[in-house]
Amino acid sequence: MKRNRFSIFAVLLIATLVLGACGQQNASQPPADENAVDWSKVTPASEIVWWHQHTGETREAVLKTIVDGFNDTVGKEHGVHLTAEYAGGYPDIFNKMLAIKNTPDVPDIVVAYQNQVATYQLDDAIFDLNTVINDPVYGMPKEDQEDFIDAFFAQDVFPLYDNQRLALAPNRSMEVMYYNMDWLKEMGYDAPPATPEEFREMACKAVEQPFSKGTGEKSMGYQLSIDTSRFAAWTFAFGGDIYDKTTNQYTLNSAESVAAFEFLQGLFKDGCATLVSERYGDQTDFGLGNLLFTIGSSSGLSFYPGVVKEGADFDWSVGALPSVGTPKQNIYGASISIPKSTPERELAAWLFLKYYTQPDIQKLWAEESGYFPVRKSTAAMMDEYMAENPTYKASWDLLDYGYFEPAVPGYDFVREKINVVMSAVVENLNLVVKDEFDVLNDEANAELASQLDQLNN
């Protein structure tokens, strides 16, 4: 089951060029604005606020360390004090921003996925970092810009908006398959599944042959969590995509999407898979030794060791989703944007973005949070950490196969539709996947057209 791998940076660079050619990811910058702000004459605001979504004792602690470090160094130098505020989960923050964008009430820094930023920018509500990133006084040196992993740096440039840079990436994650290696060995396997057929065989066998260390009453092969990133990840694993970058249309009813969910429907029909019953319930059941496979974000790597140690205490790892052909791994991550306000507030916020993404801070954040860093030099500084955390290294190596969800306005609203249909086809096993996905795709493209009409008008 070994697979050939290429240099991560070479592959990501190629991915960047391909995405750029498709009109979705292009790092080129627009012509200089004759009315550009002279940042050397701007005094940064003294108080700024960052809306974030991070929870958990470890992440909250390291976040405080980073914010305090900024306030004690760069902030003190420029007379800026940053306050970090938990503003809810991604949907909560998105809805709050929709209500206050282009008002004085906006936060100075906000976490947002690319599609969310694209939605905000329909109303010209996000500050273009191109106006400051190359500034001779406050800008980011070229060598620092080039130190970002190419595909991650390009992901926050929006061709739809004349190549404005509307965010900066502080971290990234990936959909990975978590598996119980001790259980697989008990069932006679020496490696995790590489194909959907192998996944089905192992998942169904797990139901009939519970793990010897399992502590629950019932064993299960796989629990599906209802989330559009799962929808995309399974479609990618079957060789497809959920968006056509050539036609700029959703393809949620592609042959690959349909095949992926007919496959999952089959697992449910055979009693080899169920839905996650509560938030992170699959993670809990995995730790207890009752669940063979989970599929979710690599950011969970910082949580799994604890639940496994406190549970059945077994050997586990992560790998690519079982795929048809070469793996296509769903990479995603929210970036940090600066809502439009005043030059003083925007400059103060930019100072923190630079600080947060510098290599040593990236190392601290990545190692404590479980996220991937976005700087090449940071990755080079993490050899010891990766050696001590083989599951992190295993997921990092999968970046070679990176793929992205669409960064288009209104995707949040489309995600809600996807989640409803995704749940329906595995809860009502009599539904015809193709029929349900045809309707879903029409609704998604109607939503996209509605969003783009706002831009054109």
C-alpha positions in Angstrom: 0.0 0.0 0.0 3.0 2.3 -0.3 2.5 5.3 -2.5 5.0 7.5 -4.3 5.5 10.9 -2.9 6.9 14.1 -4.3 8.4 17.1 -2.6 5.6 18.9 -0.7 6.7 22.3 -1.7 7.1 21.4 -5.4 3.7 19.9 -5.5 2.1 22.7 -3.7 3.7 25.2 -6.1 2.3 23.2 -9.0 -1.1 23.3 -7.3 -0.8 27.0 -6.9 0.0 27.5 -10.6 -2.9 25.2 -11.7 -5.3 27.0 -9.4 -4.1 30.3 -10.7 -4.6 29.1 -14.3 -8.1 28.1 -13.4 -8.8 31.6 -12.3 -9.3 30.7 -8.6 -5.9 31.2 -7.0 -3.7 33.9 -8.4 -1.0 35.6 -6.3 -0.4 38.4 -8.8 -1.2 41.9 -7.5 -3.2 44.7 -9.0 -1.7 47.9 -10.2 -0.8 50.4 -7.6 -3.6 52.7 -6.4 -2.8 56.4 -7.0 -4.9 57.2 -4.0 -3.0 54.8 -1.7 -2.6 55.6 1.9 0.8 56.9 3.0 1.3 54.5 5.9 4.3 56.4 7.2 2.0 59.2 8.2 -0.5 57.0 10.0 -0.4 56.4 13.7 -1.7 52.9 14.6 -4.8 52.7 16.8 -4.1 52.2 20.5 -6.8 49.5 21.1 -7.8 46.8 18.7 -10.0 43.6 19.0 -9.6 40.2 17.4 -12.6 37.9 16.9 -11.6 34.3 17.0 -13.2 30.8 17.3 -10.6 29.0 19.4 -11.6 27.0 22.5 -10.0 24.4 24.7 -7.6 24.9 27.5 -4.4 24.3 25.4 -5.4 26.6 22.5 -6.7 29.3 24.8 -3.4 29.2 26.8 -1.2 29.4 23.8 -3.4 32.1 22.2 -2.9 34.2 25.4 0.8 33.7 25.2 0.8 34.9 21.6 -1.4 37.9 22.3 0.6 38.9 25.4 3.8 38.5 23.4 2.5 40.9 20.8 1.3 43.4 23.3 4.7 43.3 25.1 6.8 43.7 22.0 5.5 45.0 18.7 2.4 46.4 20.3 4.4 48.3 22.9 6.7 49.6 20.3 3.8 51.1 18.3 1.4 51.9 21.1 -1.1 49.1 20.2 -2.9 46.9 22.6 -4.7 43.8 21.2 -7.7 42.1 23.0 -8.6 38.6 21.7 -12.3 37.8 22.0 -13.9 34.4 21.5 -16.9 35.3 19.2 -18.4 31.8 18.8 -17.9 29.2 16.1 -17.4 30.0 12.4 -21.1 30.3 11.6 -21.7 32.5 14.6 -18.9 34.9 13.6 -20.1 34.9 10.0 -23.6 35.8 10.9 -22.4 38.5 13.3 -20.2 40.0 10.6 -23.0 40.1 8.1 -25.0 42.2 10.5 -22.2 44.8 11.2 -19.9 44.9 8.2 -19.0 48.4 7.0 -20.0 49.9 10.4 -17.8 51.2 13.2 -18.8 48.1 15.2 -16.7 45.6 13.2 -13.8 43.9 15.0 -10.3 45.0 13.8 -9.3 41.4 13.0 -11.7 38.5 12.2 -11.2 34.8 11.5 -12.9 33.8 8.2 -12.9 31.1 5.6 -12.2 32.2 2.0 -15.8 31.8 1.0 -16.9 33.9 3.9 -14.5 36.7 3.0 -15.8 36.5 -0.6 -19.3 37.1 0.7 -18.3 40.0 2.9 -16.5 41.6 -0.1 -19.6 41.7 -2.1 -20.1 44.9 -0.1 -16.4 45.9 -0.2 -16.2 45.3 3.5 -12.6 43.8 3.8 -9.3 45.7 3.8 -7.0 44.8 0.8 -3.7 43.8 2.3 -2.0 44.5 -1.1 -2.2 48.2 0.0 0.2 47.6 2.9 2.1 44.3 2.3 4.8 45.9 0.2 5.0 49.2 2.1 8.6 50.3 2.7 7.9 51.1 6.4 5.3 48.6 7.5 5.2 46.0 4.8 6.3 42.4 4.8 9.7 41.7 3.3 9.7 39.8 0.0 11.7 37.0 1.6 9.0 36.6 4.3 6.3 36.5 1.6 8.2 33.9 -0.3 8.6 31.8 2.9 4.9 31.1 3.0 3.9 27.7 1.5 2.9 28.8 -2.0 -0.6 27.3 -2.2 -1.5 28.7 1.2 -0.3 32.2 0.4 -2.1 32.2 -2.9 -5.4 31.0 -1.4 -6.3 34.4 0.1 -5.9 36.3 -3.2 -9.2 36.7 -5.0 -9.4 37.0 -8.8 -13.1 37.7 -8.4 -12.1 41.0 -6.8 -9.2 42.1 -9.0 -6.7 40.0 -7.2 -7.1 41.7 -3.9 -5.4 40.0 -1.0 -8.2 39.8 1.6 -6.6 37.7 4.3 -3.4 36.0 5.5 -3.2 32.3 6.5 -2.1 31.6 10.1 -2.6 27.8 9.8 -4.2 25.0 7.8 -5.8 21.6 8.4 -6.7 18.6 6.4 -9.3 15.8 6.3 -7.7 12.6 7.4 -8.7 9.1 8.4 -8.0 8.1 12.0 -7.7 4.3 12.5 -7.2 1.8 15.3 -4.1 -0.1 14.2 -4.3 -2.7 17.1 -7.9 -3.5 16.1 -6.9 -3.9 12.4 -4.2 -6.3 13.4 -6.6 -8.4 15.5 -8.7 -8.7 12.4 -5.8 -9.9 10.3 -4.8 -6.7 8.5 -1.3 -5.2 8.5 -2.2 -1.7 7.1 -5.1 0.7 6.9 -7.5 0.7 3.9 -6.2 2.3 0.7 -9.4 1.9 -1.3 -13.1 2.2 -0.6 -13.5 -1.6 -1.1 -10.9 -2.2 1.6 -12.6 0.4 3.9 -15.9 -1.4 3.5 -14.4 -4.8 4.2 -12.7 -3.6 7.4 -15.5 -1.5 8.7 -18.0 -4.3 8.3 -15.7 -6.9 9.9 -15.2 -4.6 12.9 -19.0 -4.9 13.6 -18.7 -8.7 13.7 -15.3 -8.7 15.6 -15.2 -6.2 18.4 -11.9 -4.8 19.6 -10.6 -6.9 22.6 -9.9 -3.7 24.5 -13.2 -2.0 23.6 -15.3 -0.8 26.5 -18.7 -0.3 24.9 -21.6 -2.6 24.2 -21.5 -2.3 20.4 -18.7 -1.9 18.0 -18.9 0.0 14.7 -16.8 0.4 11.6 -17.4 4.1 10.9 -19.4 7.1 12.1 -20.2 9.8 9.5 -20.4 13.4 10.8 -22.7 15.7 8.8 -20.4 18.4 7.5 -19.8 19.7 4.0 -16.0 19.2 4.4 -16.8 15.4 4.8 -19.0 15.7 1.6 -16.1 17.3 -0.3 -13.5 14.9 1.2 -15.5 11.8 0.1 -16.1 13.3 -3.3 -12.4 14.0 -3.7 -11.5 10.5 -2.6 -13.7 9.1 -5.4 -11.7 11.3 -7.8 -14.2 14.1 -8.3 -14.8 17.7 -7.3 -17.7 19.7 -6.0 -17.0 22.8 -8.1 -16.0 23.3 -11.7 -13.4 26.2 -11.8 -13.8 26.4 -15.6 -17.5 27.0 -15.7 -17.7 28.5 -12.2 -20.6 26.2 -11.3 -21.2 23.7 -8.5 -20.9 20.0 -9.5 -22.5 18.5 -6.4 -24.3 15.9 -8.6 -21.2 14.7 -10.4 -20.7 11.0 -11.0 -18.0 10.9 -8.3 -20.2 12.6 -5.6 -23.0 10.2 -6.4 -20.7 7.2 -6.3 -19.2 8.3 -3.0 -22.6 8.6 -1.3 -24.0 5.5 -2.8 -21.0 3.8 -1.2 -21.8 5.4 2.1 -25.4 4.5 1.8 -24.4 0.9 1.3 -22.3 1.0 4.5 -25.4 2.3 6.4 -27.6 -0.4 4.8 -25.2 -3.1 5.8 -25.0 -1.8 9.4 -21.3 -1.0 9.1 -21.7 2.8 9.6 -23.9 5.1 11.6 -24.2 8.9 12.1 -22.2 10.7 14.8 -24.8 11.1 17.5 -23.3 14.1 19.4 -20.5 16.6 18.8 -17.2 14.8 18.8 -19.0 11.6 19.6 -17.0 9.7 17.0 -13.8 10.9 18.7 -15.0 9.6 22.1 -16.1 6.2 20.7 -12.8 5.9 18.9 -10.9 6.5 22.1 -13.1 3.9 23.9 -12.1 1.3 21.3 -15.7 1.0 20.0 -15.1 2.6 16.6 -12.6 1.5 14.0 -12.5 4.6 11.8 -13.2 8.3 12.1 -12.7 10.9 9.4 -12.2 14.5 10.4 -9.8 17.4 10.6 -6.1 16.9 11.3 -6.5 19.7 13.9 -8.0 16.9 16.1 -4.5 15.4 16.4 -4.0 17.4 19.6 -7.2 15.8 21.1 -7.0 12.2 20.1 -4.0 11.2 22.3 -5.9 12.1 25.4 -9.1 10.3 24.5 -7.2 7.2 23.5 -5.0 7.2 26.6 -8.0 7.7 28.9 -10.0 5.1 26.9 -8.8 1.8 25.5 -5.1 2.9 25.2 -4.2 1.4 21.8 -1.9 2.0 18.8 -3.5 4.4 16.3 -2.5 6.6 13.5 -3.8 8.6 10.5 -3.8 8.2 6.8 -5.3 9.4 3.5 -9.0 8.7 2.9 -9.5 5.5 1.0 -9.5 6.6 -2.5 -10.1 5.7 -6.1 -6.7 6.3 -7.7 -4.3 8.9 -6.4 -5.5 10.5 -3.1 -7.0 14.0 -3.2 -6.9 15.3 0.4 -9.2 18.1 1.4 -7.1 21.0 2.8 -8.8 23.9 4.5 -8.4 26.6 7.1 -9.7 29.9 8.1 -7.5 32.9 7.5 -7.4 36.2 9.3 -8.9 39.3 7.7 -9.1 43.0 8.5 -12.6 44.5 8.2 -12.6 48.0 6.6 -12.6 50.7 9.3 -10.0 53.5 9.5 -6.4 53.6 8.4 -5.3 53.7 12.1 -7.2 50.6 13.0 -6.3 48.8 9.8 -2.6 49.5 10.3 -2.7 48.3 14.0 -4.4 45.1 12.9 -1.8 44.5 10.1 1.0 44.7 12.7 -0.6 41.8 14.5 -1.1 39.7 11.3 2.6 40.1 10.6 3.5 39.1 14.1 1.2 36.1 14.2 2.6 34.6 11.0 6.3 35.0 11.8 8.2 31.7 11.9 8.8 31.4 15.6 5.2 32.2 16.5 4.0 29.8 13.9 6.1 27.1 15.5 4.6 27.7 18.9 1.1 27.9 17.5 1.5 24.7 15.4 3.0 22.6 18.1 0.5 23.5 20.7 -2.6 23.7 18.6 -2.1 20.7 16.2 -2.6 22.9 13.1 -0.2 22.9 10.2 2.1 25.9 9.9 2.0 28.0 6.8 5.7 29.0 6.6 8.3 26.8 5.0 11.0 27.8 7.5 8.6 26.9 10.4 8.2 23.4 9.0 12.0 23.1 8.9 12.1 24.0 12.6 9.7 21.2 13.6 11.8 18.1 12.8 12.0 17.2 16.5 8.3 17.7 17.1 7.4 15.6 14.1 9.7 12.9 15.2 8.0 12.9 18.6 4.6 13.0 17.0 4.5 10.5 14.2 0.7 11.0 13.6 1.3 14.7 12.9 4.2 13.8 10.6 1.9 11.3 8.8 -0.7 13.9 8.2 1.8 16.5 7.2 3.2 14.2 4.5 -0.3 14.0 3.0 -0.1 17.6 2.0 1.4 16.3 -1.2 -2.1 15.5 -2.2 -3.8 18.7 -1.3 -7.1 19.9 -2.8 -9.4 22.8 -1.9 -13.1 23.5 -1.5 -14.5 26.5 -3.5 -13.8 30.0 -2.3 -16.9 31.6 -3.7 -19.5 34.0 -2.1 -22.5 32.3 -0.6 -20.8 28.9 0.0 -21.8 29.1 3.7 -25.5 29.1 2.6 -24.8 26.3 0.1 -23.1 24.3 2.9 -26.3 24.4 4.9 -28.1 22.9 1.9 -25.5 20.2 1.5 -25.6 19.2 5.1 -29.4 18.7 4.9 -29.2 16.5 1.8 -26.1 14.7 3.1 -28.0 13.7 6.2 -31.1 12.7 4.3 -29.5 10.2 2.0 -28.0 8.2 4.9 -31.0 8.5 7.2 -33.6 7.6 4.6 -31.9 4.7 2.7 -34.7 4.6 0.1 -33.7 7.9 -1.3 -32.0 7.9 -4.7 -28.7 9.7 -4.3 -28.6 11.0 -7.9 -32.1 12.5 -7.7 -31.4 14.2 -4.4 -28.0 15.6 -5.6 -29.5 16.9 -8.8 -32.0 19.1 -6.9 -29.2 20.1 -4.5 -26.9 21.1 -7.3 -29.6 23.3 -8.9 -30.3 25.0 -5.6 -26.6 25.6 -5.0 -26.0 27.2 -8.5 -29.1 29.3 -8.0 -27.6 30.6 -4.7 -24.3 31.3 -6.4 -26.0 33.2 -9.2 -27.9 35.3 -6.6 -24.6 36.1 -4.8 -22.8 37.1 -8.0 -25.7 39.2 -9.1 -25.0 41.4 -6.1 -21.4 41.8 -7.3 -22.5 42.7 -10.9 -25.1 45.1 -9.8 
